[in-house]
Amino acid sequence: MLVFFQTLWESYTLKKKIILVILFLFMFSTELCGKANNYLVETTLKKNQLKLKFKYKIEYVKFFTLKDKGIIKYVYDVKNAILPKGKSISKYKHRAVNALRLGQFSKKYMRVVVESSLENYKTYSVHGKVLTINFPKGRSKRGKKVFRAEGKVKRITKYSPRIIVDAGHGGKDVGASYKGIIEKEITLSLSLKLRKQLARRGYKVYMTRDKDRHLTLRERTDYANAKKGTLFISLHTNAAPRRRANYVYNGIEVFYLQGRTRRTRYSNRKIYTSAWKKRKSREICKEIKAGMLSCVRKEYKVRDKGIKRRNFWVLRGTKMPSLLVENGYITDKYEGKMLMDDYYQDLLVQGIVNGVDQYFKRL
């Protein structure tokens, strides 16, 4: 192109030379402006890769990570990139990713944010106009069964322990709810999974409810006592109170019987608060909490809120050792999504089943 302009320069008159200079400057400035406004053209998600294609070759990508409450934010700032109005990547869903965001961070940079609870080492690559972001592969195990190491199904006999699984709430009693996440749905899903896996390991399993129906607290404990259960497990999810909004509410906690109380709510009902029951309940709480945390912490950062004592009716009204499991907070930004995730539920259930196994091995 320079040879072309040099030839024209030598042959043209002064007036034409001026016009030629103006034309050359116009073409050069247009090219610079075009590269300075490198518009995002399209985005695609295929398997484990998010690809962003731009109008021109990518100049530079500034990459860094931010860690907060067990979540890693992978941040990609693309220099001189422009985000057109209406372009978004929030529509994409991937099991290894909690959230995807796209925004115009400044006039000079367009920002891509990928949130995940998993570590990622080879995060991105640039090839001409295309930025390829690799998602964490830690959950590729999800294609396999969580319970793959169970071996043969154990035979259920008349001597098999009787486990009563109680799916908290149900029917008109939805339990806690937050932004479309409903406690009664999560507890039923967890309970059905738990019944299946306990049965595979040779336990007799009875459910207080196996569908969306309402039961009173008395009906639940009466059913458990009528079935002569060996162990009672009530599953719930937690929710943060509206007060103390700045306090961090997340994690798994397990409850067992506190003891006698002056409360008269169920004064006309017999309660079971023997020292033997409290001791056995605490033992199973320890095993189940340890099992749950061991399983979920392989891939998630989950807070241990400990073992606590309360006088919930389902703990007082049952004859057998009993516990109530709060599987996490639906009001937490990340834990709420995790509780809705099928794979995370499998890990919770695996932990409970492992804990039950350890408890009965000690007897």
C-alpha positions as CSV (number, residue, x, y, z in Angstrom):
1,M,0.0,0.0,0.0
2,L,2.9,2.4,0.8
3,V,4.4,1.8,-2.7
4,F,1.0,2.6,-4.2
5,F,0.8,5.9,-2.4
6,Q,4.4,6.8,-3.2
7,T,3.8,6.4,-6.9
8,L,0.7,8.6,-6.7
9,W,2.6,11.2,-4.7
10,E,5.2,11.6,-7.4
11,S,2.8,11.9,-10.3
12,Y,0.0,14.1,-8.7
13,T,-0.1,17.9,-8.5
14,L,-0.1,19.8,-5.2
15,K,-3.9,20.0,-5.0
16,K,-4.2,16.3,-5.7
17,K,-1.5,15.5,-3.2
18,I,-3.4,17.3,-0.4
19,I,-6.5,15.3,-1.2
20,L,-4.5,12.1,-1.2
21,V,-3.0,12.9,2.2
22,I,-6.5,13.6,3.6
23,L,-7.8,10.3,2.2
24,F,-4.8,8.4,3.6
25,L,-5.3,9.9,7.1
26,F,-9.0,9.1,7.0
27,M,-8.4,5.5,6.1
28,F,-5.8,5.1,8.8
29,S,-7.9,6.8,11.5
30,T,-10.9,4.6,10.6
31,E,-8.8,1.5,11.0
32,L,-7.6,2.6,14.4
33,C,-11.1,3.5,15.6
34,G,-12.4,0.2,14.5
35,K,-9.8,-1.7,16.5
36,A,-10.4,0.5,19.5
37,N,-14.1,-0.5,19.4
38,N,-13.8,-4.2,19.2
39,Y,-17.4,-5.3,19.5
40,L,-18.5,-8.7,20.9
41,V,-20.1,-10.5,17.9
42,E,-21.3,-13.8,19.4
43,T,-21.0,-16.2,22.3
44,T,-21.3,-20.0,22.4
45,L,-21.2,-22.6,25.1
46,K,-20.1,-26.1,24.1
47,K,-19.4,-28.8,26.7
48,N,-16.8,-27.2,29.0
49,Q,-15.9,-24.1,27.0
50,L,-17.4,-20.7,26.7
51,K,-16.3,-18.9,23.5
52,L,-16.6,-15.2,22.9
53,K,-16.0,-14.0,19.3
54,F,-15.1,-10.3,18.6
55,K,-15.1,-8.1,15.5
56,Y,-11.3,-7.7,15.5
57,K,-8.3,-9.5,16.9
58,I,-8.1,-9.4,20.7
59,E,-5.3,-7.1,21.9
60,Y,-5.0,-8.2,25.5
61,V,-6.8,-10.0,28.3
62,K,-6.2,-9.2,31.9
63,F,-7.0,-12.2,34.2
64,F,-7.3,-12.5,37.9
65,T,-9.4,-14.3,40.6
66,L,-11.3,-13.2,43.7
67,K,-12.2,-15.5,46.5
68,D,-15.1,-15.0,48.9
69,K,-17.0,-17.4,51.1
70,G,-15.8,-20.5,49.3
71,I,-16.6,-19.1,45.9
72,I,-14.0,-18.3,43.3
73,K,-14.6,-15.4,40.9
74,Y,-12.6,-15.8,37.6
75,V,-12.4,-12.4,36.1
76,Y,-11.4,-11.6,32.5
77,D,-11.0,-8.0,31.3
78,V,-10.8,-7.7,27.5
79,K,-9.0,-4.6,26.4
80,N,-10.8,-2.2,23.9
81,A,-13.7,-4.6,23.8
82,I,-17.3,-3.2,23.6
83,L,-20.4,-5.0,24.8
84,P,-23.3,-4.4,22.5
85,K,-26.7,-3.7,24.1
86,G,-28.6,-6.8,24.8
87,K,-25.7,-9.2,24.7
88,S,-25.6,-11.6,27.7
89,I,-24.2,-14.9,28.9
90,S,-26.4,-15.4,31.9
91,K,-28.7,-17.7,29.9
92,Y,-26.0,-20.3,29.8
93,K,-26.0,-23.0,32.5
94,H,-23.2,-25.3,33.5
95,R,-22.9,-27.7,36.5
96,A,-19.5,-26.4,37.4
97,V,-20.5,-22.8,37.4
98,N,-22.6,-20.9,39.9
99,A,-23.0,-17.7,37.9
100,L,-22.0,-16.0,34.6
101,R,-21.8,-12.3,34.1
102,L,-20.9,-9.9,31.3
103,G,-20.5,-6.2,31.6
104,Q,-18.8,-3.0,30.3
105,F,-16.4,-2.4,33.2
106,S,-15.0,0.8,31.7
107,K,-14.6,2.5,28.4
108,K,-11.4,0.6,27.9
109,Y,-12.4,-2.9,29.2
110,M,-15.3,-5.4,28.9
111,R,-15.5,-7.7,31.8
112,V,-16.4,-11.4,31.9
113,V,-17.0,-13.1,35.3
114,V,-17.3,-16.8,36.0
115,E,-18.3,-17.8,39.5
116,S,-17.5,-21.4,40.8
117,S,-16.7,-23.2,44.0
118,L,-14.1,-25.3,42.2
119,E,-10.4,-24.6,41.4
120,N,-9.5,-24.1,37.8
121,Y,-5.9,-24.1,36.5
122,K,-6.1,-23.7,32.7
123,T,-8.6,-21.0,32.6
124,Y,-8.5,-19.4,29.2
125,S,-6.8,-19.0,25.8
126,V,-6.9,-16.4,23.0
127,H,-6.8,-17.2,19.3
128,G,-7.2,-14.2,17.1
129,K,-10.7,-12.9,17.5
130,V,-11.8,-15.6,19.9
131,L,-11.5,-15.8,23.7
132,T,-12.0,-19.3,25.0
133,I,-12.8,-19.7,28.7
134,N,-12.4,-23.2,30.1
135,F,-14.8,-24.1,33.0
136,P,-13.6,-26.1,36.0
137,K,-13.6,-29.8,35.4
138,G,-14.0,-30.9,39.0
139,R,-17.6,-31.9,38.5
140,S,-17.0,-34.0,35.4
141,K,-17.5,-36.8,37.9
142,R,-21.2,-36.0,37.7
143,G,-21.5,-38.2,34.7
144,K,-20.8,-41.1,37.1
145,K,-23.0,-42.1,40.0
146,V,-22.2,-40.7,43.4
147,F,-23.0,-44.1,44.9
148,R,-20.8,-46.1,42.4
149,A,-18.8,-47.9,45.2
150,E,-21.8,-49.5,46.9
151,G,-21.3,-53.0,45.4
152,K,-24.1,-55.4,45.6
153,V,-27.5,-54.5,47.1
154,K,-27.7,-55.9,50.7
155,R,-30.6,-58.1,51.5
156,I,-33.2,-56.7,53.9
157,T,-34.1,-59.2,56.7
158,K,-36.4,-59.1,59.7
159,Y,-33.3,-58.1,61.7
160,S,-32.5,-55.1,59.5
161,P,-32.6,-51.7,61.4
162,R,-35.8,-49.7,60.7
163,I,-35.1,-46.2,59.6
164,I,-37.9,-43.6,59.6
165,V,-37.2,-40.8,57.1
166,D,-39.2,-37.7,57.7
167,A,-39.4,-35.1,54.8
168,G,-40.0,-31.9,56.6
169,H,-43.1,-29.8,55.9
170,G,-45.4,-30.7,52.9
171,G,-48.8,-29.8,51.4
172,K,-50.0,-26.4,52.6
173,D,-47.0,-26.1,54.9
174,V,-44.3,-25.1,52.4
175,G,-41.7,-24.5,55.1
176,A,-39.1,-21.8,54.3
177,S,-39.1,-20.2,50.8
178,Y,-36.9,-17.7,49.1
179,K,-36.7,-16.6,45.5
180,G,-38.5,-19.6,44.1
181,I,-36.6,-22.1,46.4
182,I,-39.1,-24.0,48.5
183,E,-38.1,-26.1,51.5
184,K,-40.8,-28.8,51.2
185,E,-39.6,-29.6,47.7
186,I,-36.0,-30.0,48.6
187,T,-36.7,-32.1,51.7
188,L,-38.9,-34.5,49.7
189,S,-36.3,-34.8,47.0
190,L,-33.6,-35.6,49.6
191,S,-35.8,-38.0,51.5
192,L,-36.6,-40.0,48.3
193,K,-32.9,-40.3,47.5
194,L,-32.2,-41.3,51.1
195,R,-34.8,-44.0,51.1
196,K,-33.4,-45.5,47.9
197,Q,-29.8,-45.5,49.2
198,L,-30.6,-46.8,52.7
199,A,-32.6,-49.7,51.2
200,R,-29.6,-50.6,48.9
201,R,-27.5,-51.0,52.1
202,G,-30.0,-53.3,53.7
203,Y,-32.1,-51.1,55.9
204,K,-35.8,-51.2,56.2
205,V,-37.0,-47.7,55.3
206,Y,-40.3,-46.0,56.1
207,M,-41.2,-42.5,55.0
208,T,-43.6,-40.2,56.8
209,R,-44.5,-38.8,53.4
210,D,-43.4,-39.8,49.9
211,K,-45.4,-37.1,48.1
212,D,-46.5,-33.5,48.6
213,R,-49.0,-33.8,51.4
214,H,-49.5,-32.2,54.8
215,L,-48.8,-34.0,58.1
216,T,-49.0,-32.7,61.6
217,L,-46.0,-33.1,63.9
218,R,-48.0,-35.6,66.0
219,E,-48.9,-37.7,62.9
220,R,-45.2,-37.9,62.0
221,T,-44.1,-39.2,65.5
222,D,-47.1,-41.5,65.8
223,Y,-46.2,-43.1,62.5
224,A,-42.6,-43.5,63.5
225,N,-43.6,-45.1,66.8
226,A,-46.2,-47.4,65.2
227,K,-43.5,-48.7,62.8
228,K,-41.2,-49.4,65.8
229,G,-38.4,-47.5,64.2
230,T,-34.7,-48.0,65.2
231,L,-33.8,-44.5,64.1
232,F,-35.7,-41.3,63.1
233,I,-34.1,-38.8,60.6
234,S,-36.0,-35.6,59.9
235,L,-34.7,-33.5,56.9
236,H,-35.0,-29.8,56.6
237,T,-33.4,-26.7,55.1
238,N,-32.6,-23.5,57.0
239,A,-33.4,-19.8,56.3
240,A,-31.9,-16.6,57.7
241,P,-34.2,-14.4,59.8
242,R,-34.9,-11.0,58.5
243,R,-33.3,-9.4,61.5
244,R,-29.5,-9.3,61.7
245,A,-29.2,-9.1,57.9
246,N,-25.4,-8.5,58.1
247,Y,-24.8,-11.8,59.9
248,V,-23.6,-14.7,57.7
249,Y,-26.1,-17.6,57.6
250,N,-24.9,-20.7,55.9
251,G,-23.7,-24.3,56.6
252,I,-25.0,-27.6,57.9
253,E,-26.2,-28.2,61.5
254,V,-27.7,-31.2,63.2
255,F,-30.1,-31.3,66.2
256,Y,-30.9,-33.8,68.9
257,L,-33.1,-33.9,72.0
258,Q,-32.5,-31.4,74.7
259,G,-34.6,-32.8,77.5
260,R,-37.5,-31.9,79.6
261,T,-39.0,-28.4,79.4
262,R,-41.6,-26.2,81.0
263,R,-43.3,-25.6,77.7
264,T,-46.9,-26.9,77.7
265,R,-47.6,-27.0,74.0
266,Y,-47.7,-30.9,74.0
267,S,-48.4,-31.3,77.7
268,N,-51.2,-33.8,77.0
269,R,-48.8,-36.1,75.0
270,K,-46.2,-38.5,76.3
271,I,-42.6,-37.5,75.6
272,Y,-39.5,-39.6,75.5
273,T,-36.5,-38.0,77.0
274,S,-34.5,-40.8,78.6
275,A,-30.7,-40.5,79.0
276,W,-30.2,-43.6,76.8
277,K,-32.1,-41.9,73.9
278,K,-30.2,-38.6,74.3
279,R,-26.9,-40.5,74.3
280,K,-27.7,-42.5,71.2
281,S,-29.1,-39.5,69.4
282,R,-25.9,-37.6,70.0
283,E,-23.8,-40.5,68.7
284,I,-25.8,-40.7,65.5
285,C,-25.6,-36.9,65.1
286,K,-21.8,-37.0,65.3
287,E,-21.6,-39.8,62.6
288,I,-24.0,-38.2,60.2
289,K,-22.6,-34.7,60.5
290,A,-19.1,-36.1,59.9
291,G,-20.3,-38.2,56.9
292,M,-22.1,-35.2,55.3
293,L,-19.2,-32.8,55.7
294,S,-16.7,-35.4,54.4
295,C,-18.7,-35.9,51.2
296,V,-19.6,-32.4,50.3
297,R,-16.2,-30.9,51.2
298,K,-14.6,-33.0,48.4
299,E,-16.0,-30.4,46.0
300,Y,-17.6,-27.6,48.0
301,K,-16.6,-25.4,50.8
302,V,-19.4,-25.9,53.4
303,R,-19.5,-24.4,56.9
304,D,-19.9,-26.7,59.9
305,K,-22.5,-25.2,62.2
306,G,-22.1,-28.0,64.7
307,I,-24.4,-30.3,66.8
308,K,-27.1,-28.5,68.8
309,R,-29.8,-29.5,71.3
310,R,-33.5,-28.4,70.8
311,N,-36.9,-29.6,72.0
312,F,-38.5,-30.0,68.6
313,W,-41.5,-32.2,68.8
314,V,-40.2,-34.7,66.3
315,L,-37.3,-35.3,68.6
316,R,-39.3,-35.5,71.8
317,G,-42.3,-37.4,70.6
318,T,-40.3,-40.4,69.1
319,K,-39.4,-43.4,71.2
320,M,-36.2,-44.2,69.2
321,P,-33.0,-42.1,68.9
322,S,-33.8,-39.2,66.6
323,L,-32.1,-36.2,64.9
324,L,-33.1,-33.3,62.7
325,V,-30.8,-32.3,59.9
326,E,-30.7,-28.7,58.6
327,N,-29.0,-29.3,55.2
328,G,-28.1,-25.7,54.5
329,Y,-29.6,-22.2,54.0
330,I,-31.8,-21.5,51.1
331,T,-31.4,-17.8,51.7
332,D,-27.7,-17.9,51.1
333,K,-26.7,-16.8,47.6
334,Y,-24.6,-19.9,46.8
335,E,-25.9,-22.5,49.2
336,G,-29.5,-22.0,48.0
337,K,-28.4,-22.9,44.4
338,M,-26.4,-25.8,45.7
339,L,-29.4,-27.2,47.6
340,M,-31.4,-27.2,44.3
341,D,-28.6,-29.0,42.5
342,D,-29.2,-32.8,42.0
343,Y,-25.6,-33.7,42.3
344,Y,-25.1,-31.7,45.6
345,Q,-28.2,-33.5,47.0
346,D,-26.6,-36.8,46.1
347,L,-23.5,-35.9,48.1
348,L,-25.6,-34.8,51.1
349,V,-27.5,-38.1,51.0
350,Q,-24.3,-40.2,50.6
351,G,-22.9,-38.5,53.7
352,I,-26.0,-39.3,55.7
353,V,-26.0,-42.9,54.6
354,N,-22.3,-43.3,55.4
355,G,-23.0,-41.8,58.9
356,V,-25.8,-44.3,59.4
357,D,-23.5,-47.1,58.5
358,Q,-20.9,-46.0,60.9
359,Y,-23.4,-45.7,63.7
360,F,-24.7,-49.2,63.3
361,K,-21.2,-50.6,63.0
362,R,-20.5,-49.3,66.5
363,L,-23.5,-51.0,68.1
